[in-house]
């Protein structure tokens, strides 16, 4: 009998799990179940459709419907998994017509993702308030933008700033409100975040930090937001205050939830129940630097989770090594990236740090088009190991973040990085690679 694999969730993690399972077992019966009305698409691309860089939300679909048929996946759209019986190895599902069905499985993969967290702001039930998670959310915001003159975005994380930047590019007067003392608090330290804020404000974005949105104003529809006794006019409000792991189905099935409120798994992505795996935004990982549980909800993590779980569910063997939280974004005409721990999170993990920061250029100073770049490297004092990096620049941020990720993964010391043999040509880099200069600055602090 062919192996029966059911995957609950058909976005990045779920579909990559299905593909890995199919490559491992050509005969397996693979069923994908999703509440949404389409298969996998890029959630990360939604702000760039809103900003006009990507023409259509349809462009975000990662596969046509014919792909699922070609891979012999049974894709169940607009279908909800309502119950898991791990002892009988059965799940109950219900489609959009409320028709119920029971499916049996040999292996189960939970890719239930996450849902937007909306803090208890007074007035949050009014019309004109949006979250950013699905393509449907994107369509609703896009429609509202057609008549909007002003907007407020609550939350200055990556998604919040990407959406706010998109609004400004659409000609909408936009204010970002962040409860914490600086923008991008999960990625950057305050010194680097302040540089990002300066650049965003130069582009016309208003940013208020260290204050919460006290109330969303208006009768039936939003007309403004009250922040620190000021009323900010808004035709629409986007709440981008993060997401929460969707673990309800797993909890009901008796599957262990970890201390970060995601599903706890081992290195093979297997949950506390044998034969049941979990992947993506609903799932905890181990931080490779601290060796502590982490809930790192990134697309890159989701697809790597999915590949490992898919191979294992189909009878192969693979392990997931952990996460460093490598991330990058582009806001207007500059890029921001980070990997590993910033000084704040390193301190919370009990590490003493030194850091080196250097402003430089992306090409030789005399070469036309040289753009500014700022590199910060965070080092653990005792071992002198590199444990984090933060970069802001007009270009070439991603590959430097990736290089620092490799360095962290291989336990490189800052003195080793300072001696690295790097490439130079006037159109593409300075003679002295900015990462080397930042490493030398960190060595002085040691």
Helices and strands as residue ranges (DSSP letters): E 4-8, H 12-24, E 29-33, G 43-45, H 46-50, G 57-60, H 65-70, E 73-76, E 79-85, E 90-95, E 100-104, E 107-110, E 114-116, E 129-130, H 135-145, E 150-154, H 158-169, E 173-178, H 190-202, E 206-209, E 215-217, E 224-227, E 230-233, E 236-239, E 243-245, H 248-252, E 276-278, G 280-282, E 285-286, E 293-294, H 299-313, E 327-331, E 334-340, H 343-348, E 353-361, E 372-380, E 386-393, H 397-409, H 414-418, H 434-445
